[in-house]
Amino acid sequence: MKEYYYDKLLNIKTGEEQQGFHKSFHYHRYEPTPYAALEELFKHYVLNSTDRVVDFGCGKGRLNFYLHHYFHTHVSGIEMDETFYRDAMENRNSYLHKTKSQPDKVQFCCCLAEEYEIHPQDNRFYFFNPFSVQVFRRIINNILLSVEKIEREVDLILYYPSEDYIYFLENHTAFNLVLEVQVPYVYQHNQNERFLIYRFPS
């Protein structure tokens, strides 16, 4: 029900999951974050309009439109699949037509996640387990190199976090866990149904 409600509210179409799997084992199948999970996350974690959020493996852009609508943040969606990228751009046109929002604050880029050039003001990075830990490592290194150049606090928001991601962050980086948000009703059946927020510096 929430899927229909929010898609209608935002004037977008994000409901369908990807059929089949990507030919490379490094990149995982697209599945949008459930709106119910986003509702729970943002009861406990707040974004500001000055934040710049990057969604790696954004698919059709659900998270991007949700965040821009409720927090007026600058959002960038990174998507390697050209079909999903086109869907995201169509959703962008529909969203902007309805909301009359500033187009420059909702951006999408069709490229490999590790090839995205981190903007000096990007400070919140979202991952719904979109690719292997090898790719994840490269992206975290890109983020940390950017922070070396322009010092700032950055958060990593992990939904359905893989053990490989967690192990890498906690054993090979200076990121620290600052918040865990469990998704009600489903977490007790599947302990992956949670968000972990890692921060640098903490």
C-alpha positions as CSV (number, residue, x, y, z in Angstrom):
1,M,0.0,0.0,0.0
2,K,2.8,2.4,0.9
3,E,4.5,1.6,-2.4
4,Y,1.5,2.9,-4.3
5,Y,0.9,5.8,-2.0
6,Y,4.4,7.3,-2.2
7,D,4.8,6.7,-5.9
8,K,1.6,8.5,-6.6
9,L,2.5,11.3,-4.2
10,L,5.9,11.8,-5.9
11,N,4.4,11.2,-9.4
12,I,7.0,8.5,-10.1
13,K,7.1,4.7,-11.0
14,T,9.6,2.7,-9.0
15,G,7.8,-0.4,-8.0
16,E,9.1,-3.2,-10.2
17,E,12.3,-5.1,-9.4
18,Q,14.9,-6.2,-11.9
19,Q,14.3,-9.5,-13.6
20,G,17.3,-11.8,-13.7
21,F,20.8,-10.9,-12.6
22,H,23.7,-8.8,-13.9
23,K,26.3,-10.6,-16.0
24,S,29.0,-9.5,-13.6
25,F,29.0,-10.9,-10.1
26,H,30.3,-7.6,-8.8
27,Y,27.0,-5.9,-9.4
28,H,23.8,-7.0,-7.7
29,R,20.2,-7.1,-8.8
30,Y,18.2,-3.8,-8.4
31,E,15.5,-3.7,-5.8
32,P,14.1,-0.5,-4.4
33,T,14.3,0.3,-0.7
34,P,10.8,-0.3,0.8
35,Y,9.1,3.0,1.7
36,A,8.2,1.5,5.1
37,A,11.9,1.1,5.8
38,L,12.6,4.7,4.7
39,E,9.9,5.9,7.1
40,E,11.5,4.1,10.0
41,L,15.0,5.3,9.1
42,F,14.0,8.9,9.1
43,K,12.3,8.7,12.4
44,H,15.8,8.4,13.9
45,Y,18.1,10.0,11.3
46,V,17.8,13.5,10.1
47,L,19.0,15.1,6.9
48,N,19.4,18.9,6.3
49,S,18.7,20.8,3.2
50,T,22.4,21.6,3.0
51,D,23.3,17.9,2.8
52,R,24.3,16.3,-0.5
53,V,23.2,12.7,-0.8
54,V,24.7,10.2,-3.3
55,D,22.7,7.0,-3.9
56,F,25.0,4.3,-5.4
57,G,22.9,1.9,-7.5
58,C,19.9,4.2,-7.5
59,G,17.8,2.2,-10.0
60,K,14.7,4.3,-10.8
61,G,15.5,6.9,-8.2
62,R,13.0,6.2,-5.4
63,L,15.3,7.3,-2.6
64,N,16.3,10.4,-4.4
65,F,12.8,11.7,-4.9
66,Y,11.8,10.7,-1.4
67,L,14.7,12.6,0.2
68,H,14.3,15.7,-2.0
69,H,10.6,15.8,-1.2
70,Y,10.9,15.6,2.5
71,F,14.3,17.2,3.2
72,H,15.0,19.4,0.2
73,T,18.5,17.9,-0.1
74,H,20.6,17.8,-3.2
75,V,20.4,14.2,-4.4
76,S,22.6,12.4,-7.0
77,G,21.7,9.0,-8.2
78,I,24.4,6.8,-9.7
79,E,23.2,4.0,-12.0
80,M,25.2,1.9,-14.4
81,D,22.2,0.2,-16.1
82,E,21.1,2.4,-19.0
83,T,17.4,1.2,-18.8
84,F,17.1,2.1,-15.2
85,Y,18.9,5.4,-15.8
86,R,16.3,6.2,-18.5
87,D,13.5,5.3,-16.1
88,A,15.1,7.5,-13.4
89,M,15.2,10.4,-15.9
90,E,11.6,9.9,-16.8
91,N,10.7,9.9,-13.1
92,R,12.7,13.0,-12.7
93,N,10.7,14.8,-15.4
94,S,7.4,13.6,-13.8
95,Y,8.5,14.6,-10.3
96,L,9.8,18.0,-11.3
97,H,6.7,18.7,-13.4
98,K,4.4,18.0,-10.4
99,T,6.5,19.7,-7.7
100,K,8.0,22.6,-9.7
101,S,11.3,21.9,-7.8
102,Q,14.7,23.2,-8.8
103,P,16.0,20.7,-11.4
104,D,19.6,21.2,-10.4
105,K,19.0,19.6,-7.0
106,V,17.9,16.2,-8.4
107,Q,20.6,14.7,-10.6
108,F,21.3,11.3,-12.1
109,C,24.5,9.9,-13.6
110,C,24.8,6.8,-15.8
111,C,28.2,5.4,-15.0
112,L,29.9,2.7,-12.9
113,A,29.7,3.6,-9.2
114,E,33.5,3.5,-8.8
115,E,33.9,6.0,-11.7
116,Y,31.7,8.6,-10.1
117,E,33.7,11.7,-9.2
118,I,32.9,12.6,-5.6
119,H,31.7,16.2,-5.4
120,P,33.6,18.3,-2.7
121,Q,30.3,18.8,-0.9
122,D,28.9,15.2,-1.1
123,N,28.5,14.2,2.5
124,R,25.9,11.4,2.7
125,F,26.3,8.2,0.8
126,Y,23.6,5.5,0.5
127,F,24.1,1.8,-0.3
128,F,21.5,-0.9,-0.5
129,N,24.1,-3.6,-1.0
130,P,24.4,-2.8,-4.7
131,F,27.7,-4.4,-5.5
132,S,30.6,-6.6,-4.3
133,V,32.9,-5.5,-1.5
134,Q,35.7,-5.1,-4.0
135,V,33.7,-2.3,-5.7
136,F,32.6,-0.9,-2.3
137,R,36.3,-0.6,-1.2
138,R,37.1,1.4,-4.3
139,I,34.2,3.8,-3.6
140,I,35.1,4.2,0.1
141,N,38.7,5.0,-1.0
142,N,37.3,7.6,-3.4
143,I,35.2,9.2,-0.6
144,L,38.2,9.3,1.8
145,L,40.5,10.9,-0.9
146,S,37.8,13.5,-1.4
147,V,37.7,14.2,2.4
148,E,41.4,14.5,2.5
149,K,41.1,17.4,-0.1
150,I,38.1,19.0,1.5
151,E,37.6,18.1,5.2
152,R,34.0,17.4,6.2
153,E,31.9,14.9,8.1
154,V,30.6,12.1,5.9
155,D,28.0,9.4,6.7
156,L,27.6,6.0,5.0
157,I,24.0,4.8,5.2
158,L,23.8,1.0,4.6
159,Y,20.5,-0.8,4.2
160,Y,20.4,-4.6,4.3
161,P,24.2,-4.4,5.0
162,S,26.4,-7.3,3.9
163,E,28.9,-8.8,6.4
164,D,31.7,-8.0,3.9
165,Y,30.9,-4.3,4.0
166,I,30.7,-4.3,7.8
167,Y,34.0,-6.2,8.2
168,F,35.8,-3.9,5.8
169,L,34.5,-0.7,7.4
170,E,35.2,-1.8,11.0
171,N,38.6,-3.4,10.3
172,H,40.2,-1.4,7.5
173,T,38.8,2.2,7.8
174,A,38.4,4.9,10.4
175,F,34.6,4.9,10.0
176,N,32.7,4.2,13.2
177,L,29.1,3.0,13.7
178,V,27.0,5.7,15.1
179,L,23.4,4.4,14.6
180,E,21.5,1.2,13.9
181,V,17.9,1.4,12.9
182,Q,15.9,-1.9,12.8
183,V,12.9,-2.1,10.5
184,P,9.9,-3.1,12.7
185,Y,8.0,-6.4,12.2
186,V,10.5,-7.7,9.6
187,Y,13.8,-7.5,11.6
188,Q,12.8,-10.3,13.9
189,H,12.4,-12.6,10.9
190,N,15.5,-11.3,9.0
191,Q,18.2,-9.5,10.8
192,N,19.5,-7.9,7.6
193,E,16.4,-5.7,7.7
194,R,18.2,-2.8,9.3
195,F,20.1,0.4,8.5
196,L,23.7,1.0,9.8
197,I,25.1,4.6,9.8
198,Y,28.9,4.9,9.8
199,R,30.5,8.3,10.2
200,F,33.9,9.8,9.5
201,P,35.3,11.4,11.5
202,S,33.1,10.3,14.4
